[in-house]
Amino acid sequence: MNDSLSIIVPTAGRASLEQTLRSYAHQLGPNDEVIVVGDTTDGPLPQSAAIVAGFDARFRYVDGHSTYHSWGHAEINQGLKLARGAWLLGNDDDDIATPDALASIRAAIADLDHPLPLLFQFVTPWRQTLWARRELVEGGLGGHCLVQPNRAGKVALMTPRYSGDFDWIAAAAAHYGGEVVWVERVVAWTRPTAAELARLIPEGVPA
């Protein structure tokens, strides 16, 4: 099964974007891509474009088209429509991938008999791990959890509301008759401390 990945990163121009991208850079396969979409509702983000340009050709930056703030949801949707990978996931510009995040995702894909949405875990800013229970309930999941197949007519999108990332997960599940695969592996940390960041991106890891 094709396991190429498209990672969509909405950004409001935060300095943490570089660390987010660096956490993925050493894990990418030759057919993977990272699409950074700028939330430009308050104007262009040349600093974000410059950060992305510091990485290799698998990284690309595009300006967002949204005229309203939606917590990056509109930018995620724009990136999803540009994605070329066989599998789609999203991460914010203040989240750091675990060192084995993409390996864990590929291993889960390899275990599938046919494409299905995968739900991984992530660590919140309050050091709560979501998900804790295998339930599709609002508040118990976040958009960081979802890895969905990139199949025509079955790509779920986010809604504009604050909990639009839950709507994204629910829509992805609905495309497959409610069937999802729960994978008990943490693939991202939100706003890690300096000590946590040192473990997540060891010194010397190349961009």
C-alpha positions as CSV (number, residue, x, y, z in Angstrom):
1,M,0.0,0.0,0.0
2,N,1.3,3.5,-0.9
3,D,2.4,5.1,2.3
4,S,3.4,8.6,1.1
5,L,2.4,11.3,3.5
6,S,1.2,14.9,3.1
7,I,1.6,16.9,6.3
8,I,-0.4,20.2,6.4
9,V,0.8,22.9,8.7
10,P,-1.2,26.0,9.1
11,T,0.8,28.9,10.5
12,A,0.0,32.3,12.0
13,G,3.7,33.3,11.6
14,R,4.9,32.0,15.0
15,A,8.6,31.5,15.5
16,S,7.9,27.9,16.6
17,L,7.2,27.0,13.0
18,E,10.9,26.2,12.3
19,Q,11.0,23.7,15.2
20,T,7.8,22.1,13.9
21,L,9.2,21.6,10.5
22,R,12.6,20.4,11.8
23,S,10.8,17.7,13.8
24,Y,9.5,16.3,10.5
25,A,12.5,16.9,8.2
26,H,14.7,14.0,9.2
27,Q,11.7,11.6,9.1
28,L,10.4,12.3,5.6
29,G,10.5,9.8,2.8
30,P,11.3,10.8,-0.8
31,N,7.6,11.0,-1.8
32,D,6.4,12.8,1.3
33,E,5.6,16.5,1.5
34,V,5.0,19.2,4.0
35,I,2.6,22.0,2.9
36,V,2.7,25.1,5.1
37,V,-0.3,27.4,4.6
38,G,-0.1,30.9,6.0
39,D,-3.0,32.5,7.8
40,T,-2.7,35.8,6.0
41,T,-5.9,37.4,7.2
42,D,-3.8,40.1,8.8
43,G,-1.4,40.5,5.9
44,P,1.4,38.5,4.2
45,L,3.8,36.3,6.2
46,P,7.2,36.7,4.6
47,Q,9.0,35.3,7.6
48,S,7.1,32.0,7.3
49,A,7.9,31.7,3.7
50,A,11.5,32.3,4.5
51,I,11.6,29.6,7.2
52,V,10.0,27.1,4.8
53,A,12.6,28.0,2.1
54,G,15.3,26.9,4.4
55,F,14.2,23.3,4.1
56,D,14.4,21.1,1.0
57,A,12.0,20.8,-1.9
58,R,9.6,18.5,-0.1
59,F,8.5,21.6,1.9
60,R,6.4,24.3,0.3
61,Y,4.7,27.4,1.5
62,V,1.5,28.9,0.2
63,D,-0.4,31.9,1.3
64,G,-3.8,31.2,2.8
65,H,-7.0,32.3,0.9
66,S,-9.2,32.7,4.0
67,T,-10.7,36.1,4.9
68,Y,-11.6,35.0,8.4
69,H,-9.8,33.4,11.4
70,S,-10.8,29.8,12.0
71,W,-7.9,28.5,14.2
72,G,-6.1,27.3,11.1
73,H,-9.0,25.2,9.9
74,A,-9.4,27.0,6.6
75,E,-5.7,26.7,6.0
76,I,-5.8,23.0,6.7
77,N,-8.5,22.6,4.2
78,Q,-6.6,24.5,1.5
79,G,-3.6,22.3,2.1
80,L,-5.6,19.2,1.9
81,K,-6.8,20.2,-1.6
82,L,-3.2,20.7,-2.7
83,A,-1.9,17.4,-1.2
84,R,-0.4,14.7,-3.4
85,G,0.4,12.1,-0.7
86,A,-1.6,8.9,-0.3
87,W,-2.2,9.8,3.4
88,L,-3.1,13.2,4.9
89,L,-2.4,14.6,8.4
90,G,-2.3,18.0,10.0
91,N,-0.2,19.7,12.7
92,D,-0.1,23.2,14.1
93,D,2.9,25.5,14.0
94,D,3.5,25.0,17.7
95,D,3.4,21.2,17.7
96,I,6.5,18.9,17.5
97,A,6.4,15.5,16.0
98,T,7.8,12.6,18.1
99,P,11.1,11.2,16.6
100,D,9.3,8.1,15.4
101,A,6.0,9.7,14.4
102,L,6.2,9.0,10.7
103,A,7.6,5.5,11.2
104,S,4.6,4.7,13.5
105,I,2.2,6.0,10.9
106,R,3.8,3.9,8.2
107,A,3.8,0.8,10.4
108,A,0.0,1.3,11.0
109,I,-0.6,1.8,7.3
110,A,1.3,-1.5,6.6
111,D,-1.0,-3.4,9.0
112,L,-4.2,-2.3,7.1
113,D,-5.9,-4.6,4.7
114,H,-7.5,-1.6,3.0
115,P,-7.4,2.2,3.6
116,L,-9.1,3.4,6.7
117,P,-8.8,6.6,8.9
118,L,-6.2,6.1,11.6
119,L,-6.4,7.8,15.0
120,F,-3.1,8.4,16.9
121,Q,-2.5,10.2,20.2
122,F,-1.0,13.5,21.0
123,V,0.0,15.4,24.2
124,T,-1.9,18.6,24.8
125,P,-0.4,21.8,26.4
126,W,-1.9,20.6,29.7
127,R,0.1,17.4,29.4
128,Q,-3.1,15.4,28.8
129,T,-2.8,12.6,26.3
130,L,-5.7,12.5,23.7
131,W,-7.2,10.3,23.2
132,A,-7.6,8.5,26.5
133,R,-10.6,6.4,25.5
134,R,-11.5,4.9,22.1
135,E,-14.6,7.0,21.6
136,L,-15.5,9.5,18.9
137,V,-16.6,12.2,21.3
138,E,-16.1,15.9,21.1
139,G,-13.4,17.0,23.5
140,G,-11.8,13.6,23.6
141,L,-9.9,13.9,20.3
142,G,-8.0,16.6,18.4
143,G,-7.1,17.1,14.8
144,H,-3.6,16.0,15.5
145,C,-4.9,12.5,15.9
146,L,-6.2,12.0,12.4
147,V,-4.3,10.4,9.5
148,Q,-6.8,9.9,6.6
149,P,-6.5,8.3,3.2
150,N,-6.3,10.7,0.3
151,R,-9.1,9.1,-1.8
152,A,-11.3,11.0,-4.2
153,G,-14.6,11.8,-2.7
154,K,-13.5,10.7,0.8
155,V,-11.3,13.5,2.0
156,A,-12.8,15.0,5.1
157,L,-12.4,18.7,5.7
158,M,-12.6,20.9,8.9
159,T,-15.5,23.1,9.7
160,P,-15.0,26.8,10.8
161,R,-16.1,26.3,14.4
162,Y,-13.6,26.0,17.2
163,S,-14.3,22.2,17.4
164,G,-14.0,21.9,13.7
165,D,-11.1,19.5,14.1
166,F,-13.6,17.0,15.8
167,D,-15.9,17.5,12.9
168,W,-13.0,16.7,10.6
169,I,-12.5,13.4,12.4
170,A,-16.2,12.5,12.5
171,A,-16.5,13.2,8.8
172,A,-13.5,11.1,8.0
173,A,-15.0,8.2,10.0
174,A,-18.4,8.7,8.3
175,H,-16.8,8.3,4.8
176,Y,-15.8,4.8,5.9
177,G,-19.0,3.7,7.6
178,G,-17.8,4.8,11.0
179,E,-14.8,2.5,10.9
180,V,-11.5,3.8,12.2
181,V,-8.3,2.3,13.5
182,W,-7.1,3.4,16.9
183,V,-3.3,3.4,17.3
184,E,-2.0,3.8,20.8
185,R,1.1,5.8,19.9
186,V,1.8,9.5,20.6
187,V,2.9,11.3,17.4
188,A,3.0,14.9,18.5
189,W,3.5,17.2,21.5
190,T,1.9,20.6,21.7
191,R,4.1,23.5,23.0
192,P,6.8,21.3,24.6
193,T,9.1,22.7,27.3
194,A,12.8,23.2,26.6
195,A,13.6,19.8,28.2
196,E,10.8,18.0,26.3
197,L,12.0,19.7,23.0
198,A,15.5,18.4,23.6
199,R,14.2,14.9,23.7
200,L,11.9,15.3,20.8
201,I,14.5,16.9,18.5
202,P,17.9,15.8,19.8
203,E,20.8,18.2,19.1
204,G,22.5,17.6,15.8
205,V,19.3,16.3,14.0
206,P,19.7,17.8,10.5
207,A,17.0,19.9,8.8
